[in-house]
Amino acid sequence: MEGLFQPMHLLVILVIALFVFGPKRLPELGKGLGDGLRALKDGLREQPPAAPPENKDQTTEVKK
């Protein structure tokens, strides 16, 4: 087995998607998937700065 994404596998997946969603919905789904992946990549690039380490000297006691 050479890989999961061989051309024949992708063709079968496309045909199944065509039957399930119909030809009018496929472009919308593709656009939504592309936008989602782009937003994920942008979010990973713009990671917020790390939070400062907590001070271990200050402990809280749990009251019973």
mmCIF file of the N, C-alpha and C atoms, coordinates in Angstrom:
data_MODEL
# 
_entry.id   MODEL 
# 
loop_
_atom_site.group_PDB 
_atom_site.id 
_atom_site.type_symbol 
_atom_site.label_atom_id 
_atom_site.label_alt_id 
_atom_site.label_comp_id 
_atom_site.label_asym_id 
_atom_site.label_entity_id 
_atom_site.label_seq_id 
_atom_site.pdbx_PDB_ins_code 
_atom_site.Cartn_x 
_atom_site.Cartn_y 
_atom_site.Cartn_z 
_atom_site.occupancy 
_atom_site.B_iso_or_equiv 
_atom_site.pdbx_formal_charge 
_atom_site.auth_seq_id 
_atom_site.auth_comp_id 
_atom_site.auth_asym_id 
_atom_site.auth_atom_id 
_atom_site.pdbx_PDB_model_num 
ATOM 1   N N  . MET A 1 1  ? 0.853   -1.179 0.000  1.00 0.00 ? 1  MET A N  1 
ATOM 2   C CA . MET A 1 1  ? 0.000   0.000  0.000  1.00 0.00 ? 1  MET A CA 1 
ATOM 3   C C  . MET A 1 1  ? 0.893   1.234  0.000  1.00 0.00 ? 1  MET A C  1 
ATOM 4   N N  . GLU A 1 2  ? 0.756   2.042  -1.020 1.00 0.00 ? 2  GLU A N  1 
ATOM 5   C CA . GLU A 1 2  ? 1.648   3.193  -1.188 1.00 0.00 ? 2  GLU A CA 1 
ATOM 6   C C  . GLU A 1 2  ? 1.210   4.412  -0.388 1.00 0.00 ? 2  GLU A C  1 
ATOM 7   N N  . GLY A 1 3  ? -0.063  4.615  -0.240 1.00 0.00 ? 3  GLY A N  1 
ATOM 8   C CA . GLY A 1 3  ? -0.529  5.777  0.493  1.00 0.00 ? 3  GLY A CA 1 
ATOM 9   C C  . GLY A 1 3  ? -2.042  5.858  0.462  1.00 0.00 ? 3  GLY A C  1 
ATOM 10  N N  . LEU A 1 4  ? -2.562  6.656  1.341  1.00 0.00 ? 4  LEU A N  1 
ATOM 11  C CA . LEU A 1 4  ? -4.009  6.776  1.451  1.00 0.00 ? 4  LEU A CA 1 
ATOM 12  C C  . LEU A 1 4  ? -4.591  7.642  0.334  1.00 0.00 ? 4  LEU A C  1 
ATOM 13  N N  . PHE A 1 5  ? -3.892  8.678  -0.068 1.00 0.00 ? 5  PHE A N  1 
ATOM 14  C CA . PHE A 1 5  ? -4.436  9.631  -1.023 1.00 0.00 ? 5  PHE A CA 1 
ATOM 15  C C  . PHE A 1 5  ? -3.924  9.372  -2.434 1.00 0.00 ? 5  PHE A C  1 
ATOM 16  N N  . GLN A 1 6  ? -4.213  8.214  -2.962 1.00 0.00 ? 6  GLN A N  1 
ATOM 17  C CA . GLN A 1 6  ? -3.899  7.907  -4.347 1.00 0.00 ? 6  GLN A CA 1 
ATOM 18  C C  . GLN A 1 6  ? -4.999  8.505  -5.222 1.00 0.00 ? 6  GLN A C  1 
ATOM 19  N N  . PRO A 1 7  ? -4.731  8.750  -6.496 1.00 0.00 ? 7  PRO A N  1 
ATOM 20  C CA . PRO A 1 7  ? -5.739  9.369  -7.359 1.00 0.00 ? 7  PRO A CA 1 
ATOM 21  C C  . PRO A 1 7  ? -7.063  8.599  -7.408 1.00 0.00 ? 7  PRO A C  1 
ATOM 22  N N  . MET A 1 8  ? -7.022  7.290  -7.420 1.00 0.00 ? 8  MET A N  1 
ATOM 23  C CA . MET A 1 8  ? -8.268  6.515  -7.463 1.00 0.00 ? 8  MET A CA 1 
ATOM 24  C C  . MET A 1 8  ? -9.064  6.680  -6.170 1.00 0.00 ? 8  MET A C  1 
ATOM 25  N N  . HIS A 1 9  ? -8.384  6.749  -5.036 1.00 0.00 ? 9  HIS A N  1 
ATOM 26  C CA . HIS A 1 9  ? -9.071  6.955  -3.761 1.00 0.00 ? 9  HIS A CA 1 
ATOM 27  C C  . HIS A 1 9  ? -9.747  8.320  -3.731 1.00 0.00 ? 9  HIS A C  1 
ATOM 28  N N  . LEU A 1 10 ? -9.049  9.338  -4.200 1.00 0.00 ? 10 LEU A N  1 
ATOM 29  C CA . LEU A 1 10 ? -9.630  10.676 -4.215 1.00 0.00 ? 10 LEU A CA 1 
ATOM 30  C C  . LEU A 1 10 ? -10.830 10.747 -5.149 1.00 0.00 ? 10 LEU A C  1 
ATOM 31  N N  . LEU A 1 11 ? -10.773 10.051 -6.265 1.00 0.00 ? 11 LEU A N  1 
ATOM 32  C CA . LEU A 1 11 ? -11.896 10.024 -7.206 1.00 0.00 ? 11 LEU A CA 1 
ATOM 33  C C  . LEU A 1 11 ? -13.119 9.365  -6.565 1.00 0.00 ? 11 LEU A C  1 
ATOM 34  N N  . VAL A 1 12 ? -12.913 8.275  -5.853 1.00 0.00 ? 12 VAL A N  1 
ATOM 35  C CA . VAL A 1 12 ? -14.027 7.598  -5.182 1.00 0.00 ? 12 VAL A CA 1 
ATOM 36  C C  . VAL A 1 12 ? -14.632 8.500  -4.114 1.00 0.00 ? 12 VAL A C  1 
ATOM 37  N N  . ILE A 1 13 ? -13.811 9.192  -3.353 1.00 0.00 ? 13 ILE A N  1 
ATOM 38  C CA . ILE A 1 13 ? -14.301 10.113 -2.319 1.00 0.00 ? 13 ILE A CA 1 
ATOM 39  C C  . ILE A 1 13 ? -15.103 11.246 -2.960 1.00 0.00 ? 13 ILE A C  1 
ATOM 40  N N  . LEU A 1 14 ? -14.624 11.771 -4.079 1.00 0.00 ? 14 LEU A N  1 
ATOM 41  C CA . LEU A 1 14 ? -15.340 12.841 -4.777 1.00 0.00 ? 14 LEU A CA 1 
ATOM 42  C C  . LEU A 1 14 ? -16.692 12.365 -5.280 1.00 0.00 ? 14 LEU A C  1 
ATOM 43  N N  . VAL A 1 15 ? -16.763 11.157 -5.835 1.00 0.00 ? 15 VAL A N  1 
ATOM 44  C CA . VAL A 1 15 ? -18.036 10.620 -6.334 1.00 0.00 ? 15 VAL A CA 1 
ATOM 45  C C  . VAL A 1 15 ? -19.021 10.420 -5.183 1.00 0.00 ? 15 VAL A C  1 
ATOM 46  N N  . ILE A 1 16 ? -18.550 9.897  -4.057 1.00 0.00 ? 16 ILE A N  1 
ATOM 47  C CA . ILE A 1 16 ? -19.428 9.708  -2.897 1.00 0.00 ? 16 ILE A CA 1 
ATOM 48  C C  . ILE A 1 16 ? -19.935 11.056 -2.395 1.00 0.00 ? 16 ILE A C  1 
ATOM 49  N N  . ALA A 1 17 ? -19.062 12.050 -2.325 1.00 0.00 ? 17 ALA A N  1 
ATOM 50  C CA . ALA A 1 17 ? -19.468 13.383 -1.889 1.00 0.00 ? 17 ALA A CA 1 
ATOM 51  C C  . ALA A 1 17 ? -20.485 13.983 -2.855 1.00 0.00 ? 17 ALA A C  1 
ATOM 52  N N  . LEU A 1 18 ? -20.319 13.721 -4.132 1.00 0.00 ? 18 LEU A N  1 
ATOM 53  C CA . LEU A 1 18 ? -21.262 14.218 -5.133 1.00 0.00 ? 18 LEU A CA 1 
ATOM 54  C C  . LEU A 1 18 ? -22.644 13.620 -4.914 1.00 0.00 ? 18 LEU A C  1 
ATOM 55  N N  . PHE A 1 19 ? -22.708 12.330 -4.615 1.00 0.00 ? 19 PHE A N  1 
ATOM 56  C CA . PHE A 1 19 ? -24.002 11.689 -4.359 1.00 0.00 ? 19 PHE A CA 1 
ATOM 57  C C  . PHE A 1 19 ? -24.632 12.175 -3.061 1.00 0.00 ? 19 PHE A C  1 
ATOM 58  N N  . VAL A 1 20 ? -23.822 12.378 -2.040 1.00 0.00 ? 20 VAL A N  1 
ATOM 59  C CA . VAL A 1 20 ? -24.360 12.760 -0.736 1.00 0.00 ? 20 VAL A CA 1 
ATOM 60  C C  . VAL A 1 20 ? -24.833 14.208 -0.722 1.00 0.00 ? 20 VAL A C  1 
ATOM 61  N N  . PHE A 1 21 ? -24.036 15.124 -1.240 1.00 0.00 ? 21 PHE A N  1 
ATOM 62  C CA . PHE A 1 21 ? -24.345 16.546 -1.119 1.00 0.00 ? 21 PHE A CA 1 
ATOM 63  C C  . PHE A 1 21 ? -24.969 17.151 -2.367 1.00 0.00 ? 21 PHE A C  1 
ATOM 64  N N  . GLY A 1 22 ? -24.783 16.558 -3.514 1.00 0.00 ? 22 GLY A N  1 
ATOM 65  C CA . GLY A 1 22 ? -25.325 17.109 -4.748 1.00 0.00 ? 22 GLY A CA 1 
ATOM 66  C C  . GLY A 1 22 ? -24.359 18.086 -5.386 1.00 0.00 ? 22 GLY A C  1 
ATOM 67  N N  . PRO A 1 23 ? -24.497 18.291 -6.696 1.00 0.00 ? 23 PRO A N  1 
ATOM 68  C CA . PRO A 1 23 ? -23.527 19.132 -7.410 1.00 0.00 ? 23 PRO A CA 1 
ATOM 69  C C  . PRO A 1 23 ? -23.597 20.618 -7.047 1.00 0.00 ? 23 PRO A C  1 
ATOM 70  N N  . LYS A 1 24 ? -24.732 21.088 -6.533 1.00 0.00 ? 24 LYS A N  1 
ATOM 71  C CA . LYS A 1 24 ? -24.848 22.515 -6.216 1.00 0.00 ? 24 LYS A CA 1 
ATOM 72  C C  . LYS A 1 24 ? -24.184 22.862 -4.881 1.00 0.00 ? 24 LYS A C  1 
ATOM 73  N N  . ARG A 1 25 ? -24.094 21.900 -3.979 1.00 0.00 ? 25 ARG A N  1 
ATOM 74  C CA . ARG A 1 25 ? -23.540 22.167 -2.653 1.00 0.00 ? 25 ARG A CA 1 
ATOM 75  C C  . ARG A 1 25 ? -22.034 21.963 -2.572 1.00 0.00 ? 25 ARG A C  1 
ATOM 76  N N  . LEU A 1 26 ? -21.437 21.221 -3.505 1.00 0.00 ? 26 LEU A N  1 
ATOM 77  C CA . LEU A 1 26 ? -20.001 20.929 -3.419 1.00 0.00 ? 26 LEU A CA 1 
ATOM 78  C C  . LEU A 1 26 ? -19.129 22.184 -3.439 1.00 0.00 ? 26 LEU A C  1 
ATOM 79  N N  . PRO A 1 27 ? -19.378 23.160 -4.327 1.00 0.00 ? 27 PRO A N  1 
ATOM 80  C CA . PRO A 1 27 ? -18.538 24.373 -4.271 1.00 0.00 ? 27 PRO A CA 1 
ATOM 81  C C  . PRO A 1 27 ? -18.645 25.113 -2.940 1.00 0.00 ? 27 PRO A C  1 
ATOM 82  N N  . GLU A 1 28 ? -19.844 25.147 -2.372 1.00 0.00 ? 28 GLU A N  1 
ATOM 83  C CA . GLU A 1 28 ? -20.024 25.808 -1.077 1.00 0.00 ? 28 GLU A CA 1 
ATOM 84  C C  . GLU A 1 28 ? -19.244 25.085 0.015  1.00 0.00 ? 28 GLU A C  1 
ATOM 85  N N  . LEU A 1 29 ? -19.301 23.767 -0.009 1.00 0.00 ? 29 LEU A N  1 
ATOM 86  C CA . LEU A 1 29 ? -18.572 22.981 0.989  1.00 0.00 ? 29 LEU A CA 1 
ATOM 87  C C  . LEU A 1 29 ? -17.064 23.152 0.827  1.00 0.00 ? 29 LEU A C  1 
ATOM 88  N N  . GLY A 1 30 ? -16.595 23.172 -0.411 1.00 0.00 ? 30 GLY A N  1 
ATOM 89  C CA . GLY A 1 30 ? -15.173 23.372 -0.663 1.00 0.00 ? 30 GLY A CA 1 
ATOM 90  C C  . GLY A 1 30 ? -14.691 24.728 -0.182 1.00 0.00 ? 30 GLY A C  1 
ATOM 91  N N  . LYS A 1 31 ? -15.505 25.754 -0.433 1.00 0.00 ? 31 LYS A N  1 
ATOM 92  C CA . LYS A 1 31 ? -15.139 27.096 0.008  1.00 0.00 ? 31 LYS A CA 1 
ATOM 93  C C  . LYS A 1 31 ? -15.113 27.173 1.531  1.00 0.00 ? 31 LYS A C  1 
ATOM 94  N N  . GLY A 1 32 ? -16.105 26.574 2.169  1.00 0.00 ? 32 GLY A N  1 
ATOM 95  C CA . GLY A 1 32 ? -16.146 26.572 3.633  1.00 0.00 ? 32 GLY A CA 1 
ATOM 96  C C  . GLY A 1 32 ? -14.967 25.833 4.235  1.00 0.00 ? 32 GLY A C  1 
ATOM 97  N N  . LEU A 1 33 ? -14.612 24.709 3.639  1.00 0.00 ? 33 LEU A N  1 
ATOM 98  C CA . LEU A 1 33 ? -13.463 23.939 4.116  1.00 0.00 ? 33 LEU A CA 1 
ATOM 99  C C  . LEU A 1 33 ? -12.168 24.726 3.938  1.00 0.00 ? 33 LEU A C  1 
ATOM 100 N N  . GLY A 1 34 ? -12.024 25.375 2.794  1.00 0.00 ? 34 GLY A N  1 
ATOM 101 C CA . GLY A 1 34 ? -10.828 26.187 2.550  1.00 0.00 ? 34 GLY A CA 1 
ATOM 102 C C  . GLY A 1 34 ? -10.716 27.355 3.504  1.00 0.00 ? 34 GLY A C  1 
ATOM 103 N N  . ASP A 1 35 ? -11.847 28.025 3.758  1.00 0.00 ? 35 ASP A N  1 
ATOM 104 C CA . ASP A 1 35 ? -11.835 29.145 4.706  1.00 0.00 ? 35 ASP A CA 1 
ATOM 105 C C  . ASP A 1 35 ? -11.488 28.681 6.114  1.00 0.00 ? 35 ASP A C  1 
ATOM 106 N N  . GLY A 1 36 ? -12.017 27.523 6.500  1.00 0.00 ? 36 GLY A N  1 
ATOM 107 C CA . GLY A 1 36 ? -11.724 26.993 7.822  1.00 0.00 ? 36 GLY A CA 1 
ATOM 108 C C  . GLY A 1 36 ? -10.259 26.638 7.990  1.00 0.00 ? 36 GLY A C  1 
ATOM 109 N N  . LEU A 1 37 ? -9.677  26.003 6.971  1.00 0.00 ? 37 LEU A N  1 
ATOM 110 C CA . LEU A 1 37 ? -8.254  25.652 7.038  1.00 0.00 ? 37 LEU A CA 1 
ATOM 111 C C  . LEU A 1 37 ? -7.373  26.903 7.053  1.00 0.00 ? 37 LEU A C  1 
ATOM 112 N N  . ARG A 1 38 ? -7.762  27.906 6.284  1.00 0.00 ? 38 ARG A N  1 
ATOM 113 C CA . ARG A 1 38 ? -6.992  29.160 6.265  1.00 0.00 ? 38 ARG A CA 1 
ATOM 114 C C  . ARG A 1 38 ? -7.049  29.839 7.627  1.00 0.00 ? 38 ARG A C  1 
ATOM 115 N N  . ALA A 1 39 ? -8.226  29.854 8.257  1.00 0.00 ? 39 ALA A N  1 
ATOM 116 C CA . ALA A 1 39 ? -8.359  30.465 9.584  1.00 0.00 ? 39 ALA A CA 1 
ATOM 117 C C  . ALA A 1 39 ? -7.543  29.692 10.618 1.00 0.00 ? 39 ALA A C  1 
ATOM 118 N N  . LEU A 1 40 ? -7.513  28.375 10.495 1.00 0.00 ? 40 LEU A N  1 
ATOM 119 C CA . LEU A 1 40 ? -6.719  27.564 11.416 1.00 0.00 ? 40 LEU A CA 1 
ATOM 120 C C  . LEU A 1 40 ? -5.233  27.866 11.267 1.00 0.00 ? 40 LEU A C  1 
ATOM 121 N N  . LYS A 1 41 ? -4.753  27.960 10.027 1.00 0.00 ? 41 LYS A N  1 
ATOM 122 C CA . LYS A 1 41 ? -3.339  28.276 9.806  1.00 0.00 ? 41 LYS A CA 1 
ATOM 123 C C  . LYS A 1 41 ? -2.997  29.656 10.339 1.00 0.00 ? 41 LYS A C  1 
ATOM 124 N N  . ASP A 1 42 ? -3.884  30.638 10.115 1.00 0.00 ? 42 ASP A N  1 
ATOM 125 C CA . ASP A 1 42 ? -3.628  31.987 10.621 1.00 0.00 ? 42 ASP A CA 1 
ATOM 126 C C  . ASP A 1 42 ? -3.619  32.010 12.143 1.00 0.00 ? 42 ASP A C  1 
ATOM 127 N N  . GLY A 1 43 ? -4.510  31.248 12.759 1.00 0.00 ? 43 GLY A N  1 
ATOM 128 C CA . GLY A 1 43 ? -4.559  31.186 14.213 1.00 0.00 ? 43 GLY A CA 1 
ATOM 129 C C  . GLY A 1 43 ? -3.318  30.550 14.802 1.00 0.00 ? 43 GLY A C  1 
ATOM 130 N N  . LEU A 1 44 ? -2.777  29.558 14.118 1.00 0.00 ? 44 LEU A N  1 
ATOM 131 C CA . LEU A 1 44 ? -1.559  28.917 14.612 1.00 0.00 ? 44 LEU A CA 1 
ATOM 132 C C  . LEU A 1 44 ? -0.352  29.835 14.471 1.00 0.00 ? 44 LEU A C  1 
ATOM 133 N N  . ARG A 1 45 ? -0.346  30.656 13.447 1.00 0.00 ? 45 ARG A N  1 
ATOM 134 C CA . ARG A 1 45 ? 0.767   31.602 13.271 1.00 0.00 ? 45 ARG A CA 1 
ATOM 135 C C  . ARG A 1 45 ? 0.740   32.706 14.318 1.00 0.00 ? 45 ARG A C  1 
ATOM 136 N N  . GLU A 1 46 ? -0.443  33.155 14.698 1.00 0.00 ? 46 GLU A N  1 
ATOM 137 C CA . GLU A 1 46 ? -0.596  34.287 15.615 1.00 0.00 ? 46 GLU A CA 1 
ATOM 138 C C  . GLU A 1 46 ? -0.906  33.801 17.022 1.00 0.00 ? 46 GLU A C  1 
ATOM 139 N N  . GLN A 1 47 ? -0.031  32.991 17.579 1.00 0.00 ? 47 GLN A N  1 
ATOM 140 C CA . GLN A 1 47 ? -0.248  32.482 18.927 1.00 0.00 ? 47 GLN A CA 1 
ATOM 141 C C  . GLN A 1 47 ? -0.008  33.599 19.933 1.00 0.00 ? 47 GLN A C  1 
ATOM 142 N N  . PRO A 1 48 ? -0.856  33.686 20.956 1.00 0.00 ? 48 PRO A N  1 
ATOM 143 C CA . PRO A 1 48 ? -0.661  34.725 21.970 1.00 0.00 ? 48 PRO A CA 1 
ATOM 144 C C  . PRO A 1 48 ? 0.607   34.446 22.771 1.00 0.00 ? 48 PRO A C  1 
ATOM 145 N N  . PRO A 1 49 ? 1.185   35.488 23.359 1.00 0.00 ? 49 PRO A N  1 
ATOM 146 C CA . PRO A 1 49 ? 2.395   35.270 24.165 1.00 0.00 ? 49 PRO A CA 1 
ATOM 147 C C  . PRO A 1 49 ? 2.082   34.370 25.350 1.00 0.00 ? 49 PRO A C  1 
ATOM 148 N N  . ALA A 1 50 ? 3.101   33.684 25.795 1.00 0.00 ? 50 ALA A N  1 
ATOM 149 C CA . ALA A 1 50 ? 2.936   32.745 26.907 1.00 0.00 ? 50 ALA A CA 1 
ATOM 150 C C  . ALA A 1 50 ? 2.590   33.504 28.178 1.00 0.00 ? 50 ALA A C  1 
ATOM 151 N N  . ALA A 1 51 ? 1.753   32.900 29.011 1.00 0.00 ? 51 ALA A N  1 
ATOM 152 C CA . ALA A 1 51 ? 1.363   33.504 30.283 1.00 0.00 ? 51 ALA A CA 1 
ATOM 153 C C  . ALA A 1 51 ? 2.560   33.492 31.228 1.00 0.00 ? 51 ALA A C  1 
ATOM 154 N N  . PRO A 1 52 ? 2.689   34.505 32.073 1.00 0.00 ? 52 PRO A N  1 
ATOM 155 C CA . PRO A 1 52 ? 3.807   34.518 33.024 1.00 0.00 ? 52 PRO A CA 1 
ATOM 156 C C  . PRO A 1 52 ? 3.666   33.350 33.991 1.00 0.00 ? 52 PRO A C  1 
ATOM 157 N N  . PRO A 1 53 ? 4.787   32.811 34.460 1.00 0.00 ? 53 PRO A N  1 
ATOM 158 C CA . PRO A 1 53 ? 4.717   31.682 35.392 1.00 0.00 ? 53 PRO A CA 1 
ATOM 159 C C  . PRO A 1 53 ? 4.057   32.097 36.705 1.00 0.00 ? 53 PRO A C  1 
ATOM 160 N N  . GLU A 1 54 ? 3.313   31.167 37.274 1.00 0.00 ? 54 GLU A N  1 
ATOM 161 C CA . GLU A 1 54 ? 2.638   31.460 38.539 1.00 0.00 ? 54 GLU A CA 1 
ATOM 162 C C  . GLU A 1 54 ? 3.645   31.481 39.676 1.00 0.00 ? 54 GLU A C  1 
ATOM 163 N N  . ASN A 1 55 ? 3.353   32.304 40.658 1.00 0.00 ? 55 ASN A N  1 
ATOM 164 C CA . ASN A 1 55 ? 4.230   32.420 41.825 1.00 0.00 ? 55 ASN A CA 1 
ATOM 165 C C  . ASN A 1 55 ? 3.925   31.257 42.758 1.00 0.00 ? 55 ASN A C  1 
ATOM 166 N N  . LYS A 1 56 ? 4.903   30.417 43.033 1.00 0.00 ? 56 LYS A N  1 
ATOM 167 C CA . LYS A 1 56 ? 4.714   29.237 43.867 1.00 0.00 ? 56 LYS A CA 1 
ATOM 168 C C  . LYS A 1 56 ? 4.657   29.581 45.348 1.00 0.00 ? 56 LYS A C  1 
ATOM 169 N N  . ASP A 1 57 ? 5.101   30.796 45.742 1.00 0.00 ? 57 ASP A N  1 
ATOM 170 C CA . ASP A 1 57 ? 5.118   31.174 47.141 1.00 0.00 ? 57 ASP A CA 1 
ATOM 171 C C  . ASP A 1 57 ? 3.722   31.403 47.690 1.00 0.00 ? 57 ASP A C  1 
ATOM 172 N N  . GLN A 1 58 ? 2.821   31.845 46.851 1.00 0.00 ? 58 GLN A N  1 
ATOM 173 C CA . GLN A 1 58 ? 1.463   32.132 47.274 1.00 0.00 ? 58 GLN A CA 1 
ATOM 174 C C  . GLN A 1 58 ? 0.637   30.868 47.123 1.00 0.00 ? 58 GLN A C  1 
ATOM 175 N N  . THR A 1 59 ? 0.270   30.291 48.243 1.00 0.00 ? 59 THR A N  1 
ATOM 176 C CA . THR A 1 59 ? -0.574  29.089 48.217 1.00 0.00 ? 59 THR A CA 1 
ATOM 177 C C  . THR A 1 59 ? -1.919  29.420 48.804 1.00 0.00 ? 59 THR A C  1 
ATOM 178 N N  . THR A 1 60 ? -2.915  28.769 48.310 1.00 0.00 ? 60 THR A N  1 
ATOM 179 C CA . THR A 1 60 ? -4.255  28.970 48.853 1.00 0.00 ? 60 THR A CA 1 
ATOM 180 C C  . THR A 1 60 ? -4.643  27.740 49.650 1.00 0.00 ? 60 THR A C  1 
ATOM 181 N N  . GLU A 1 61 ? -5.259  27.981 50.776 1.00 0.00 ? 61 GLU A N  1 
ATOM 182 C CA . GLU A 1 61 ? -5.690  26.878 51.615 1.00 0.00 ? 61 GLU A CA 1 
ATOM 183 C C  . GLU A 1 61 ? -7.161  26.611 51.354 1.00 0.00 ? 61 GLU A C  1 
ATOM 184 N N  . VAL A 1 62 ? -7.516  25.354 51.367 1.00 0.00 ? 62 VAL A N  1 
ATOM 185 C CA . VAL A 1 62 ? -8.901  24.969 51.169 1.00 0.00 ? 62 VAL A CA 1 
ATOM 186 C C  . VAL A 1 62 ? -9.556  24.859 52.536 1.00 0.00 ? 62 VAL A C  1 
ATOM 187 N N  . LYS A 1 63 ? -10.658 25.600 52.717 1.00 0.00 ? 63 LYS A N  1 
ATOM 188 C CA . LYS A 1 63 ? -11.372 25.561 53.992 1.00 0.00 ? 63 LYS A CA 1 
ATOM 189 C C  . LYS A 1 63 ? -12.383 24.444 53.957 1.00 0.00 ? 63 LYS A C  1 
ATOM 190 N N  . LYS A 1 64 ? -12.479 23.731 55.078 1.00 0.00 ? 64 LYS A N  1 
ATOM 191 C CA . LYS A 1 64 ? -13.444 22.615 55.172 1.00 0.00 ? 64 LYS A CA 1 
ATOM 192 C C  . LYS A 1 64 ? -14.662 23.048 55.920 1.00 0.00 ? 64 LYS A C  1 
# 
